[in-house]
């Protein structure tokens, strides 16, 4: 059951990446997904709304940092743009790359399901 749910999650994320938007409670948000050659140990996110930027850093635990400090947000945004420039887009028209990436994930889950049932 867990593997089936994981496959469904992978398919949902693949559709979101293809459409370049995600929807929550009837509201849509622009979304892009990239495959980075860098191994980043923390999650960075910039939220922009009504001229206010907020950067959040999740530290692989329950801890996180949230700040609207303009200098810090600007530096994180520059870093993210440089990282994106070195990354492979999996969104929008990147059909081949997206297919290969998500197919690899699905194959791993399917292999796990097959070995568990064997």
C-alpha positions as CSV (number, residue, x, y, z in Angstrom):
1,X,0.0,0.0,0.0
2,X,2.8,2.4,0.8
3,X,4.5,1.8,-2.5
4,X,1.2,2.4,-4.3
5,X,0.8,5.7,-2.5
6,X,4.4,6.6,-3.4
7,X,3.8,5.9,-7.1
8,X,0.7,8.2,-6.9
9,X,2.7,10.9,-5.3
10,X,5.4,10.6,-8.0
11,X,2.8,10.9,-10.7
12,X,1.2,13.9,-9.1
13,X,4.5,15.7,-8.8
14,X,5.2,14.8,-12.4
15,X,1.9,16.4,-13.6
16,X,2.6,19.5,-11.5
17,X,6.1,19.8,-13.1
18,X,4.6,19.4,-16.5
19,X,1.9,22.1,-16.0
20,X,4.3,24.4,-14.2
21,X,1.6,25.2,-11.7
22,X,0.2,23.7,-8.5
23,X,-3.2,24.2,-7.1
24,X,-4.3,24.3,-3.5
25,X,-7.9,25.2,-2.3
26,X,-8.8,26.5,-5.7
27,X,-5.8,28.8,-6.0
28,X,-3.0,28.3,-8.5
29,X,0.7,29.0,-8.0
30,X,3.5,29.1,-10.6
31,X,5.8,26.1,-10.1
32,X,9.1,25.0,-11.6
33,X,11.1,22.0,-10.8
34,X,14.9,21.5,-11.4
35,X,17.3,18.7,-11.1
36,X,20.5,20.1,-9.6
37,X,24.0,18.6,-9.9
38,X,24.7,20.1,-6.5
39,X,23.9,18.2,-3.3
40,X,22.1,20.7,-1.1
41,X,21.8,19.6,2.5
42,X,19.0,22.1,3.3
43,X,15.8,23.2,1.7
44,X,15.6,26.8,0.6
45,X,12.4,28.6,-0.4
46,X,11.6,32.2,-1.3
47,X,8.1,33.4,-1.1
48,X,7.1,36.6,-2.8
49,X,3.8,38.3,-2.1
50,X,2.6,41.9,-2.3
51,X,6.2,43.2,-2.6
52,X,7.4,41.3,0.5
53,X,10.0,38.5,0.2
54,X,10.4,35.8,2.9
55,X,13.2,33.2,2.8
56,X,12.8,30.0,4.6
57,X,15.5,27.4,5.2
58,X,14.5,24.0,6.5
59,X,17.3,22.2,8.2
60,X,16.5,18.5,7.8
61,X,15.0,18.5,11.2
62,X,11.9,20.2,12.7
63,X,14.0,23.4,12.8
64,X,13.8,26.1,10.3
65,X,14.7,29.7,9.7
66,X,12.3,32.3,8.3
67,X,13.4,35.9,7.5
68,X,12.2,38.8,5.5
69,X,15.6,40.6,5.8
70,X,16.1,42.2,2.4
71,X,19.8,41.6,2.2
72,X,19.6,38.0,3.2
73,X,16.6,37.4,0.8
74,X,18.5,39.1,-2.0
75,X,21.6,36.9,-1.5
76,X,19.6,33.7,-1.3
77,X,17.8,34.7,-4.5
78,X,21.1,35.3,-6.3
79,X,22.4,31.9,-5.1
80,X,19.2,30.2,-6.2
81,X,19.4,31.8,-9.7
82,X,23.0,30.6,-10.1
83,X,22.0,27.1,-8.9
84,X,19.1,27.1,-11.4
85,X,21.4,28.1,-14.2
86,X,23.5,25.0,-13.6
87,X,20.4,22.7,-13.2
88,X,18.3,20.7,-15.6
89,X,14.7,21.9,-15.9
90,X,12.1,19.2,-15.4
91,X,9.1,21.6,-16.0
92,X,7.2,22.7,-18.9
93,X,8.7,21.7,-22.3
94,X,11.4,19.5,-20.9
95,X,9.4,16.4,-21.8
96,X,12.4,14.0,-22.3
97,X,14.2,15.0,-19.1
98,X,11.1,14.9,-17.0
99,X,10.1,11.5,-18.4
100,X,13.6,10.0,-17.7
101,X,13.7,11.4,-14.2
102,X,10.3,10.3,-13.1
103,X,10.5,7.0,-14.9
104,X,13.7,6.2,-12.9
105,X,11.8,6.9,-9.7
106,X,8.8,4.8,-10.7
107,X,11.1,1.9,-11.7
108,X,12.7,2.0,-8.3
109,X,9.4,1.8,-6.6
110,X,8.1,-0.9,-8.9
111,X,11.3,-3.0,-8.3
112,X,10.7,-2.7,-4.6
113,X,7.1,-3.9,-5.0
114,X,8.3,-6.8,-7.2
115,X,10.9,-7.9,-4.7
116,X,8.5,-7.6,-1.8
117,X,6.0,-9.8,-3.6
118,X,8.6,-12.4,-4.7
